[in-house]
Amino acid sequence: MDFDFSDDQQQLRDAVAKWVEKGYGFERRRAITAAGGFSREAYNELAELGLAGLYVSEDDGGLNMGPVEAMVVMEQLGRGMVLEPVAQTLVCSGVISAYGNADVKAAWLPGISSGEKLVVLAHQERRARYRSDVCDTVATACWRWLDAQWHQKRGARR
């Protein structure tokens, strides 16, 4: 088996490493942290590199790549301690790509790929400091019977 990276994977790695080196220095990261820990401008730059659409099909404006390419990207972003939610975007776009119906894909994937739509996971509470045993989040949903199926009418986080 050949475990070497392909030329495309190497080029992707080099492009991300170059962006991190030139576009995400210590002072920029410090300013982003002080401003709340996220920069829409930096995220848009990553989207321009195609990273927001890494798992999205080419028909929907993405790069149609897979987990090895995501690993290459995340390795380089980790080296630069990049704060923007690229990993969360990959998870969300991967789920939508794999399980979304045609309408959901058409509504979300092109915008995710371009960086216009930002998707993240709501899985932690700031006050809990990453301790799930003190989490106050409660999810509720109302269901209705329609067309011989149960459908979620609305959901809420309290």
OpenMM code with the backbone's topology and positions (N, CA, C; nanometers):
from openmm import Vec3, app, unit

residues = "MET ASP PHE ASP PHE SER ASP ASP GLN GLN GLN LEU ARG ASP ALA VAL ALA LYS TRP VAL GLU LYS GLY TYR GLY PHE GLU ARG ARG ARG ALA ILE THR ALA ALA GLY GLY PHE SER ARG GLU ALA TYR ASN GLU LEU ALA GLU LEU GLY LEU ALA GLY LEU TYR VAL SER GLU ASP ASP GLY GLY LEU ASN MET GLY PRO VAL GLU ALA MET VAL VAL MET GLU GLN LEU GLY ARG GLY MET VAL LEU GLU PRO VAL ALA GLN THR LEU VAL CYS SER GLY VAL ILE SER ALA TYR GLY ASN ALA ASP VAL LYS ALA ALA TRP LEU PRO GLY ILE SER SER GLY GLU LYS LEU VAL VAL LEU ALA HIS GLN GLU ARG ARG ALA ARG TYR ARG SER ASP VAL CYS ASP THR VAL ALA THR ALA CYS TRP ARG TRP LEU ASP ALA GLN TRP HIS GLN LYS ARG GLY ALA ARG ARG".split()
positions = [
    Vec3(0.0832, -0.1184, 0.0000),
    Vec3(0.0000, 0.0000, 0.0000),
    Vec3(0.0880, 0.1253, 0.0000),
    Vec3(0.0431, 0.2250, -0.0704),
    Vec3(0.1143, 0.3513, -0.0795),
    Vec3(0.0465, 0.4525, 0.0125),
    Vec3(0.1171, 0.4942, 0.1169),
    Vec3(0.0615, 0.5905, 0.2125),
    Vec3(0.1122, 0.7320, 0.1896),
    Vec3(0.1803, 0.7534, 0.0791),
    Vec3(0.2269, 0.8878, 0.0467),
    Vec3(0.1091, 0.9742, 0.0015),
    Vec3(0.1201, 1.1032, 0.0266),
    Vec3(0.0165, 1.1947, -0.0184),
    Vec3(0.0264, 1.2122, -0.1694),
    Vec3(-0.0896, 1.2287, -0.2318),
    Vec3(-0.0925, 1.2552, -0.3756),
    Vec3(-0.0432, 1.3971, -0.4020),
    Vec3(-0.0199, 1.4288, -0.5283),
    Vec3(0.0218, 1.5651, -0.5640),
    Vec3(-0.0839, 1.6672, -0.5231),
    Vec3(-0.2127, 1.6341, -0.5422),
    Vec3(-0.3205, 1.7256, -0.5033),
    Vec3(-0.3209, 1.7488, -0.3519),
    Vec3(-0.3003, 1.6429, -0.2763),
    Vec3(-0.2979, 1.6561, -0.1306),
    Vec3(-0.1786, 1.7396, -0.0850),
    Vec3(-0.0646, 1.7207, -0.1484),
    Vec3(0.0535, 1.8006, -0.1158),
    Vec3(0.0299, 1.9483, -0.1489),
    Vec3(-0.0315, 1.9744, -0.2645),
    Vec3(-0.0608, 2.1129, -0.3033),
    Vec3(-0.1580, 2.1779, -0.2051),
    Vec3(-0.2582, 2.1009, -0.1615),
    Vec3(-0.3534, 2.1513, -0.0631),
    Vec3(-0.2814, 2.1836, 0.0672),
    Vec3(-0.1986, 2.0922, 0.1135),
    Vec3(-0.1214, 2.1130, 0.2359),
    Vec3(-0.0351, 2.2394, 0.2241),
    Vec3(0.0329, 2.2537, 0.1123),
    Vec3(0.1206, 2.3697, 0.0924),
    Vec3(0.0422, 2.5004, 0.0900),
    Vec3(-0.0744, 2.4990, 0.0249),
    Vec3(-0.1560, 2.6207, 0.0171),
    Vec3(-0.2051, 2.6633, 0.1555),
    Vec3(-0.2500, 2.5673, 0.2345),
    Vec3(-0.2987, 2.6000, 0.3691),
    Vec3(-0.1820, 2.6449, 0.4574),
    Vec3(-0.0699, 2.5758, 0.4486),
    Vec3(0.0477, 2.6137, 0.5274),
    Vec3(0.0937, 2.7548, 0.4927),
    Vec3(0.0902, 2.7887, 0.3664),
    Vec3(0.1306, 2.9219, 0.3217),
    Vec3(0.0353, 3.0275, 0.3774),
    Vec3(-0.0968, 3.0000, 0.3740),
    Vec3(-0.1941, 3.0943, 0.4283),
    Vec3(-0.1703, 3.1139, 0.5774),
    Vec3(-0.1504, 3.0037, 0.6493),
    Vec3(-0.1271, 3.0132, 0.7937),
    Vec3(-0.0031, 3.0972, 0.8215),
    Vec3(0.1026, 3.0713, 0.7484),
    Vec3(0.2286, 3.1423, 0.7713),
    Vec3(0.2178, 3.2911, 0.7405),
    Vec3(0.1527, 3.3233, 0.6298),
    Vec3(0.1478, 3.4632, 0.5869),
    Vec3(0.0253, 3.5387, 0.6364),
    Vec3(-0.0864, 3.4685, 0.6571),
    Vec3(-0.2110, 3.5373, 0.6868),
    Vec3(-0.2658, 3.5204, 0.8266),
    Vec3(-0.1967, 3.4427, 0.9122),
    Vec3(-0.2533, 3.4166, 1.0448),
    Vec3(-0.1424, 3.4154, 1.1494),
    Vec3(-0.0746, 3.5263, 1.1593),
    Vec3(0.0341, 3.5395, 1.2545),
    Vec3(-0.0146, 3.5598, 1.3967),
    Vec3(0.0809, 3.5698, 1.4856),
    Vec3(0.0512, 3.5830, 1.6279),
    Vec3(-0.0348, 3.7042, 1.6579),
    Vec3(-0.0016, 3.8172, 1.5999),
    Vec3(-0.0767, 3.9401, 1.6293),
    Vec3(-0.2217, 3.9295, 1.5810),
    Vec3(-0.2413, 3.8694, 1.4650),
    Vec3(-0.3788, 3.8549, 1.4148),
    Vec3(-0.4569, 3.7604, 1.5050),
    Vec3(-0.3973, 3.6495, 1.5434),
    Vec3(-0.4646, 3.5539, 1.6316),
    Vec3(-0.4970, 3.6194, 1.7652),
    Vec3(-0.4039, 3.6974, 1.8170),
    Vec3(-0.4264, 3.7665, 1.9439),
    Vec3(-0.5437, 3.8639, 1.9324),
    Vec3(-0.5496, 3.9393, 1.8235),
    Vec3(-0.6594, 4.0345, 1.8023),
    Vec3(-0.7931, 3.9609, 1.7880),
    Vec3(-0.7918, 3.8493, 1.7183),
    Vec3(-0.9148, 3.7704, 1.7018),
    Vec3(-0.9615, 3.7172, 1.8363),
    Vec3(-0.8686, 3.6695, 1.9159),
    Vec3(-0.9028, 3.6185, 2.0493),
    Vec3(-0.9621, 3.7297, 2.1350),
    Vec3(-0.9014, 3.8464, 2.1322),
    Vec3(-0.9501, 3.9596, 2.2113),
    Vec3(-1.0880, 4.0059, 2.1659),
    Vec3(-1.1176, 3.9888, 2.0364),
    Vec3(-1.2460, 4.0334, 1.9820),
    Vec3(-1.3559, 3.9283, 1.9964),
    Vec3(-1.3262, 3.8165, 2.0577),
    Vec3(-1.4306, 3.7169, 2.0791),
    Vec3(-1.3968, 3.5771, 2.0300),
    Vec3(-1.2847, 3.5607, 1.9643),
    Vec3(-1.2407, 3.4269, 1.9275),
    Vec3(-1.2776, 3.3793, 1.7893),
    Vec3(-1.3238, 3.4693, 1.7046),
    Vec3(-1.3636, 3.4305, 1.5696),
    Vec3(-1.3571, 3.5520, 1.4795),
    Vec3(-1.3049, 3.5312, 1.3588),
    Vec3(-1.3001, 3.6401, 1.2618),
    Vec3(-1.3704, 3.5961, 1.1347),
    Vec3(-1.4760, 3.6667, 1.1009),
    Vec3(-1.5462, 3.6361, 0.9769),
    Vec3(-1.4547, 3.6592, 0.8565),
    Vec3(-1.3709, 3.7606, 0.8656),
    Vec3(-1.2768, 3.7893, 0.7568),
    Vec3(-1.1805, 3.6722, 0.7354),
    Vec3(-1.1244, 3.6197, 0.8423),
    Vec3(-1.0331, 3.5051, 0.8303),
    Vec3(-1.1075, 3.3825, 0.7781),
    Vec3(-1.2297, 3.3621, 0.8257),
    Vec3(-1.3091, 3.2484, 0.7771),
    Vec3(-1.3345, 3.2612, 0.6270),
    Vec3(-1.3661, 3.3812, 0.5820),
    Vec3(-1.3894, 3.4027, 0.4388),
    Vec3(-1.2632, 3.3757, 0.3566),
    Vec3(-1.1475, 3.4095, 0.4115),
    Vec3(-1.0227, 3.3785, 0.3428),
    Vec3(-1.0033, 3.2278, 0.3288),
    Vec3(-1.0375, 3.1535, 0.4323),
    Vec3(-1.0290, 3.0079, 0.4261),
    Vec3(-1.1293, 2.9517, 0.3258),
    Vec3(-1.2471, 3.0124, 0.3209),
    Vec3(-1.3475, 2.9695, 0.2234),
    Vec3(-1.2996, 2.9977, 0.0811),
    Vec3(-1.2294, 3.1092, 0.0610),
    Vec3(-1.1748, 3.1396, -0.0717),
    Vec3(-1.0723, 3.0359, -0.1159),
    Vec3(-1.0030, 2.9749, -0.0189),
    Vec3(-0.9112, 2.8650, -0.0502),
    Vec3(-0.9875, 2.7362, -0.0842),
    Vec3(-1.1178, 2.7364, -0.0586),
    Vec3(-1.2002, 2.6197, -0.0868),
    Vec3(-1.2222, 2.5298, 0.0326),
    Vec3(-1.1732, 2.5680, 0.1485),
    Vec3(-1.1781, 2.4795, 0.2641),
    Vec3(-1.3187, 2.4588, 0.3197),
    Vec3(-1.4047, 2.5575, 0.3076),
    Vec3(-1.5418, 2.5409, 0.3564),
    Vec3(-1.6191, 2.4409, 0.2720),
    Vec3(-1.5766, 2.4219, 0.1485),
    Vec3(-1.6437, 2.3277, 0.0593),
    Vec3(-1.5642, 2.2009, 0.0337),
    Vec3(-1.4765, 2.1672, 0.1247),
    Vec3(-1.3904, 2.0512, 0.1058),
    Vec3(-1.4703, 1.9229, 0.0828),
    Vec3(-1.5777, 1.9025, 0.1597),
    Vec3(-1.6599, 1.7809, 0.1487),
    Vec3(-1.7788, 1.7975, 0.0537),
    Vec3(-1.7954, 1.9145, -0.0021),
    Vec3(-1.9117, 1.9431, -0.0865),
    Vec3(-1.8800, 1.9069, -0.2315),
    Vec3(-1.9787, 1.8527, -0.3013),
    Vec3(-1.9577, 1.8122, -0.4406),
    Vec3(-1.9252, 1.9324, -0.5284),
    Vec3(-1.8608, 1.9060, -0.6389),
    Vec3(-1.8274, 2.0131, -0.7327),
    Vec3(-1.9528, 2.0770, -0.7900),
    Vec3(-2.0599, 1.9994, -0.8056),
    Vec3(-2.1866, 2.0539, -0.8559),
    Vec3(-2.2432, 2.1622, -0.7636),
    Vec3(-2.2102, 2.1522, -0.6350),
    Vec3(-2.2586, 2.2497, -0.5375),
    Vec3(-2.1518, 2.3504, -0.4989),
    Vec3(-2.0466, 2.3610, -0.5797),
    Vec3(-1.9443, 2.4617, -0.5575),
    Vec3(-1.8288, 2.4201, -0.4693),
    Vec3(-1.8210, 2.2918, -0.4347),
    Vec3(-1.7150, 2.2457, -0.3454),
    Vec3(-1.6001, 2.1792, -0.4181),
    Vec3(-1.5115, 2.1196, -0.3406),
    Vec3(-1.3935, 2.0536, -0.3946),
    Vec3(-1.4090, 1.9018, -0.4061),
    Vec3(-1.5135, 1.8466, -0.3431),
    Vec3(-1.5432, 1.7037, -0.3506),
    Vec3(-1.4246, 1.6184, -0.3044),
    Vec3(-1.3677, 1.6558, -0.1908),
    Vec3(-1.2554, 1.5809, -0.1356),
    Vec3(-1.3023, 1.4993, -0.0165),
    Vec3(-1.2115, 1.4316, 0.0475),
    Vec3(-1.2490, 1.3400, 0.1544),
    Vec3(-1.1729, 1.3602, 0.2833),
    Vec3(-1.1756, 1.2584, 0.3695),
    Vec3(-1.1168, 1.2707, 0.5029),
    Vec3(-0.9651, 1.2863, 0.5037),
    Vec3(-0.8948, 1.2293, 0.4088),
    Vec3(-0.7487, 1.2465, 0.4063),
    Vec3(-0.7154, 1.3936, 0.3795),
    Vec3(-0.7858, 1.4539, 0.2865),
    Vec3(-0.7639, 1.5958, 0.2584),
    Vec3(-0.8023, 1.6809, 0.3797),
    Vec3(-0.9098, 1.6425, 0.4483),
    Vec3(-0.9487, 1.7162, 0.5690),
    Vec3(-0.8402, 1.7050, 0.6755),
    Vec3(-0.7797, 1.5881, 0.6880),
    Vec3(-0.6725, 1.5694, 0.7846),
    Vec3(-0.5523, 1.6582, 0.7503),
    Vec3(-0.5198, 1.6646, 0.6218),
    Vec3(-0.4096, 1.7491, 0.5768),
    Vec3(-0.4381, 1.8956, 0.6117),
    Vec3(-0.5602, 1.9401, 0.5858),
    Vec3(-0.5998, 2.0781, 0.6154),
    Vec3(-0.5954, 2.1039, 0.7661),
    Vec3(-0.6559, 2.0149, 0.8435),
    Vec3(-0.6634, 2.0371, 0.9878),
    Vec3(-0.5257, 2.0346, 1.0529),
    Vec3(-0.4353, 1.9536, 1.0001),
    Vec3(-0.2985, 1.9511, 1.0515),
    Vec3(-0.2339, 2.0899, 1.0382),
    Vec3(-0.2486, 2.1503, 0.9225),
    Vec3(-0.1887, 2.2810, 0.8991),
    Vec3(-0.2587, 2.3907, 0.9788),
    Vec3(-0.3900, 2.3842, 0.9880),
    Vec3(-0.4621, 2.4837, 1.0681),
    Vec3(-0.4260, 2.4691, 1.2155),
    Vec3(-0.4052, 2.3467, 1.2600),
    Vec3(-0.3632, 2.3240, 1.3977),
    Vec3(-0.2253, 2.3797, 1.4263),
    Vec3(-0.1353, 2.3675, 1.3310),
    Vec3(-0.0008, 2.4234, 1.3489),
    Vec3(-0.0063, 2.5735, 1.3720),
    Vec3(-0.1010, 2.6388, 1.3072),
    Vec3(-0.1154, 2.7833, 1.3228),
    Vec3(-0.2136, 2.8233, 1.4305),
    Vec3(-0.2689, 2.7259, 1.5028),
    Vec3(-0.3697, 2.7514, 1.6065),
    Vec3(-0.4828, 2.8399, 1.5538),
    Vec3(-0.5317, 2.8062, 1.4361),
    Vec3(-0.6384, 2.8822, 1.3718),
    Vec3(-0.7686, 2.8599, 1.4483),
    Vec3(-0.8362, 2.9684, 1.4825),
    Vec3(-0.9546, 2.9641, 1.5672),
    Vec3(-1.0853, 2.9445, 1.4906),
    Vec3(-1.0855, 2.9707, 1.3638),
    Vec3(-1.2102, 2.9678, 1.2868),
    Vec3(-1.2639, 2.8246, 1.2775),
    Vec3(-1.3977, 2.8085, 1.2720),
    Vec3(-1.4616, 2.6765, 1.2848),
    Vec3(-1.4624, 2.5922, 1.1567),
    Vec3(-1.3472, 2.5642, 1.1029),
    Vec3(-1.3397, 2.4846, 0.9803),
    Vec3(-1.3808, 2.3397, 1.0071),
    Vec3(-1.3356, 2.2814, 1.1179),
    Vec3(-1.3715, 2.1422, 1.1482),
    Vec3(-1.5227, 2.1269, 1.1613),
    Vec3(-1.5867, 2.2211, 1.2273),
    Vec3(-1.7318, 2.2158, 1.2426),
    Vec3(-1.8014, 2.2307, 1.1076),
    Vec3(-1.7484, 2.3166, 1.0234),
    Vec3(-1.8040, 2.3324, 0.8896),
    Vec3(-1.7935, 2.2020, 0.8114),
    Vec3(-1.6800, 2.1332, 0.8244),
    Vec3(-1.6630, 2.0055, 0.7549),
    Vec3(-1.7631, 1.9013, 0.8039),
    Vec3(-1.7840, 1.8955, 0.9354),
    Vec3(-1.8809, 1.8002, 0.9896),
    Vec3(-2.0203, 1.8316, 0.9358),
    Vec3(-2.0609, 1.9569, 0.9448),
    Vec3(-2.1962, 1.9951, 0.9003),
    Vec3(-2.2145, 1.9736, 0.7504),
    Vec3(-2.1187, 2.0163, 0.6703),
    Vec3(-2.1338, 1.9999, 0.5254),
    Vec3(-2.1277, 1.8540, 0.4856),
    Vec3(-2.0495, 1.7739, 0.5571),
    Vec3(-2.0450, 1.6301, 0.5294),
    Vec3(-2.1777, 1.5619, 0.5580),
    Vec3(-2.2410, 1.6002, 0.6681),
    Vec3(-2.3711, 1.5426, 0.7031),
    Vec3(-2.4775, 1.5850, 0.6024),
    Vec3(-2.4791, 1.7125, 0.5673),
    Vec3(-2.5773, 1.7604, 0.4695),
    Vec3(-2.5533, 1.6933, 0.3346),
    Vec3(-2.4280, 1.6807, 0.2935),
    Vec3(-2.3965, 1.6165, 0.1653),
    Vec3(-2.4416, 1.4714, 0.1621),
    Vec3(-2.4216, 1.4022, 0.2722),
    Vec3(-2.4529, 1.2593, 0.2761),
    Vec3(-2.6005, 1.2301, 0.2994),
    Vec3(-2.6682, 1.3128, 0.3795),
    Vec3(-2.8031, 1.2776, 0.4222),
    Vec3(-2.9109, 1.3786, 0.3862),
    Vec3(-2.8742, 1.4936, 0.3371),
    Vec3(-2.9755, 1.5932, 0.3031),
    Vec3(-3.0476, 1.5592, 0.1744),
    Vec3(-3.1731, 1.5959, 0.1687),
    Vec3(-3.2460, 1.5758, 0.0430),
    Vec3(-3.2039, 1.6846, -0.0561),
    Vec3(-3.2520, 1.6764, -0.1759),
    Vec3(-3.2094, 1.7688, -0.2823),
    Vec3(-3.2385, 1.9142, -0.2465),
    Vec3(-3.3523, 1.9415, -0.1843),
    Vec3(-3.3871, 2.0787, -0.1472),
    Vec3(-3.2923, 2.1343, -0.0406),
    Vec3(-3.2598, 2.0521, 0.0584),
    Vec3(-3.1690, 2.0946, 0.1651),
    Vec3(-3.0297, 2.1193, 0.1080),
    Vec3(-2.9845, 2.0286, 0.0233),
    Vec3(-2.8530, 2.0456, -0.0388),
    Vec3(-2.8471, 2.1737, -0.1214),
    Vec3(-2.9510, 2.1967, -0.2003),
    Vec3(-2.9534, 2.3171, -0.2850),
    Vec3(-2.9586, 2.4445, -0.2011),
    Vec3(-3.0261, 2.4384, -0.0868),
    Vec3(-3.0407, 2.5561, -0.0022),
    Vec3(-2.9133, 2.5879, 0.0768),
    Vec3(-2.8362, 2.4866, 0.1107),
    Vec3(-2.7234, 2.5076, 0.2020),
    Vec3(-2.5850, 2.4914, 0.1412),
    Vec3(-2.5633, 2.3899, 0.0611),
    Vec3(-2.4261, 2.3571, 0.0206),
    Vec3(-2.3549, 2.4645, -0.0611),
    Vec3(-2.4188, 2.5280, -0.1587),
    Vec3(-2.3467, 2.6341, -0.2308),
    Vec3(-2.3042, 2.7498, -0.1389),
    Vec3(-2.3904, 2.7870, -0.0457),
    Vec3(-2.3576, 2.8941, 0.0478),
    Vec3(-2.2496, 2.8559, 0.1467),
    Vec3(-2.2498, 2.7297, 0.1894),
    Vec3(-2.1435, 2.6824, 0.2781),
    Vec3(-2.0109, 2.6829, 0.2035),
    Vec3(-2.0121, 2.6323, 0.0816),
    Vec3(-1.8888, 2.6250, 0.0015),
    Vec3(-1.8278, 2.7617, -0.0229),
    Vec3(-1.9104, 2.8600, -0.0471),
    Vec3(-1.8599, 2.9952, -0.0758),
    Vec3(-1.8190, 3.0707, 0.0499),
    Vec3(-1.8617, 3.0202, 0.1653),
    Vec3(-1.8344, 3.0906, 0.2903),
    Vec3(-1.9441, 3.1881, 0.3277),
    Vec3(-2.0434, 3.2023, 0.2406),
    Vec3(-2.1548, 3.2933, 0.2678),
    Vec3(-2.2343, 3.2472, 0.3893),
    Vec3(-2.2565, 3.1165, 0.4007),
    Vec3(-2.3305, 3.0610, 0.5138),
    Vec3(-2.2325, 2.9928, 0.6073),
    Vec3(-2.2423, 3.0274, 0.7320),
    Vec3(-2.1560, 2.9711, 0.8342),
    Vec3(-2.2376, 2.8729, 0.9175),
    Vec3(-2.1928, 2.7496, 0.9237),
    Vec3(-2.2616, 2.6486, 1.0039),
    Vec3(-2.1641, 2.5973, 1.1097),
    Vec3(-2.2145, 2.5868, 1.2310),
    Vec3(-2.1333, 2.5349, 1.3404),
    Vec3(-2.2203, 2.4442, 1.4268),
    Vec3(-2.1577, 2.3707, 1.5138),
    Vec3(-2.2286, 2.2813, 1.6037),
    Vec3(-2.2536, 2.3516, 1.7364),
    Vec3(-2.3758, 2.3456, 1.7847),
    Vec3(-2.4080, 2.4013, 1.9161),
    Vec3(-2.3979, 2.2867, 2.0163),
    Vec3(-2.2755, 2.2599, 2.0617),
    Vec3(-2.2546, 2.1434, 2.1467),
    Vec3(-2.1879, 2.1744, 2.2799),
    Vec3(-2.1598, 2.2984, 2.3069),
    Vec3(-2.0978, 2.3348, 2.4333),
    Vec3(-2.1608, 2.4619, 2.4861),
    Vec3(-2.1509, 2.4777, 2.6152),
    Vec3(-2.1954, 2.6013, 2.6768),
    Vec3(-2.0759, 2.6716, 2.7363),
    Vec3(-2.0645, 2.7981, 2.7096),
    Vec3(-1.9496, 2.8753, 2.7572),
    Vec3(-1.9373, 2.8668, 2.9085),
    Vec3(-2.0481, 2.8775, 2.9776),
    Vec3(-2.0464, 2.8782, 3.1240),
    Vec3(-2.0008, 2.7441, 3.1818),
    Vec3(-2.0218, 2.6370, 3.1085),
    Vec3(-1.9888, 2.5043, 3.1590),
    Vec3(-1.8392, 2.4756, 3.1538),
    Vec3(-1.7628, 2.5545, 3.0781),
    Vec3(-1.6178, 2.5364, 3.0677),
    Vec3(-1.5839, 2.3934, 3.0268),
    Vec3(-1.6575, 2.3412, 2.9292),
    Vec3(-1.6342, 2.2102, 2.8696),
    Vec3(-1.6660, 2.0932, 2.9628),
    Vec3(-1.7430, 2.1180, 3.0664),
    Vec3(-1.7843, 2.0105, 3.1571),
    Vec3(-1.9293, 1.9771, 3.1272),
    Vec3(-1.9527, 1.8622, 3.0688),
    Vec3(-2.0892, 1.8244, 3.0313),
    Vec3(-2.1759, 1.7933, 3.1525),
    Vec3(-2.1174, 1.7668, 3.2679),
    Vec3(-2.1968, 1.7367, 3.3863),
    Vec3(-2.2638, 1.8597, 3.4458),
    Vec3(-2.2238, 1.9796, 3.4031),
    Vec3(-2.2876, 2.1016, 3.4518),
    Vec3(-2.3621, 2.1744, 3.3402),
    Vec3(-2.3926, 2.1058, 3.2364),
    Vec3(-2.4598, 2.1638, 3.1211),
    Vec3(-2.6078, 2.1867, 3.1519),
    Vec3(-2.6586, 2.3055, 3.1188),
    Vec3(-2.7988, 2.3393, 3.1431),
    Vec3(-2.8854, 2.3270, 3.0182),
    Vec3(-2.8301, 2.2817, 2.9083),
    Vec3(-2.9054, 2.2757, 2.7840),
    Vec3(-3.0091, 2.1640, 2.7892),
    Vec3(-3.1300, 2.1992, 2.7513),
    Vec3(-3.2380, 2.1015, 2.7416),
    Vec3(-3.3017, 2.1199, 2.6046),
    Vec3(-3.3128, 2.0139, 2.5291),
    Vec3(-3.3759, 2.0216, 2.3975),
    Vec3(-3.5181, 1.9689, 2.4070),
    Vec3(-3.6092, 2.0396, 2.3451),
    Vec3(-3.7476, 1.9945, 2.3403),
    Vec3(-3.7938, 1.9991, 2.1952),
    Vec3(-3.8884, 1.9167, 2.1645),
    Vec3(-3.9416, 1.9161, 2.0284),
    Vec3(-4.0897, 1.8840, 2.0335),
    Vec3(-4.1640, 1.9415, 1.9436),
    Vec3(-4.3055, 1.9113, 1.9289),
    Vec3(-4.3220, 1.8343, 1.7985),
    Vec3(-4.3956, 1.7302, 1.8019),
    Vec3(-4.4128, 1.6445, 1.6856),
    Vec3(-4.5586, 1.6461, 1.6422),
    Vec3(-4.5803, 1.6269, 1.5143),
    Vec3(-4.7164, 1.6171, 1.4623),
    Vec3(-4.7216, 1.5047, 1.3595),
    Vec3(-4.8372, 1.4473, 1.3487),
    Vec3(-4.8606, 1.3378, 1.2556),
    Vec3(-4.9127, 1.3974, 1.1258),
    Vec3(-4.8426, 1.3725, 1.0139),
    Vec3(-4.8814, 1.4276, 0.8854),
    Vec3(-4.8416, 1.3290, 0.7765),
    Vec3(-4.9307, 1.3019, 0.6878),
    Vec3(-4.9029, 1.2119, 0.5760),
    Vec3(-4.8468, 1.0781, 0.6220),
    Vec3(-4.9063, 1.0236, 0.7253),
    Vec3(-4.8693, 0.8930, 0.7794),
    Vec3(-4.7249, 0.8890, 0.8310),
    Vec3(-4.6728, 1.0054, 0.8747),
    Vec3(-4.5389, 1.0123, 0.9323),
    Vec3(-4.5364, 1.1150, 1.0445),
    Vec3(-4.4452, 1.0957, 1.1368),
    Vec3(-4.4222, 1.1956, 1.2402),
    Vec3(-4.3251, 1.2997, 1.1865),
    Vec3(-4.3558, 1.4274, 1.2084),
    Vec3(-4.2710, 1.5373, 1.1653),
    Vec3(-4.2450, 1.6278, 1.2847),
    Vec3(-4.1225, 1.6810, 1.2926),
    Vec3(-4.0934, 1.7742, 1.3989),
    Vec3(-4.1503, 1.9092, 1.3598),
    Vec3(-4.2334, 1.9633, 1.4465),
    Vec3(-4.2970, 2.0922, 1.4206),
    Vec3(-4.2026, 2.2074, 1.4564),
    Vec3(-4.1375, 2.1971, 1.5704),
    Vec3(-4.0402, 2.2992, 1.6105),
    Vec3(-3.9515, 2.2399, 1.7181),
    Vec3(-3.8389, 2.2996, 1.7373),
    Vec3(-3.7479, 2.2585, 1.8430),
    Vec3(-3.6993, 2.3827, 1.9140),
    Vec3(-3.6575, 2.3657, 2.0363),
    Vec3(-3.6123, 2.4808, 2.1124),
    Vec3(-3.4985, 2.4409, 2.2058),
    Vec3(-3.4142, 2.5368, 2.2329),
    Vec3(-3.3083, 2.5192, 2.3310),
    Vec3(-3.3386, 2.6164, 2.4433),
    Vec3(-3.3524, 2.5615, 2.5645),
    Vec3(-3.3799, 2.6525, 2.6758),
    Vec3(-3.2664, 2.6515, 2.7725),
] * unit.nanometer
topology = app.Topology()
chain = topology.addChain("A")
for resn in residues:
    res = topology.addResidue(resn, chain)
    for name in ("N", "CA", "C"):
        topology.addAtom(name, app.Element.getBySymbol(name[0]), res)
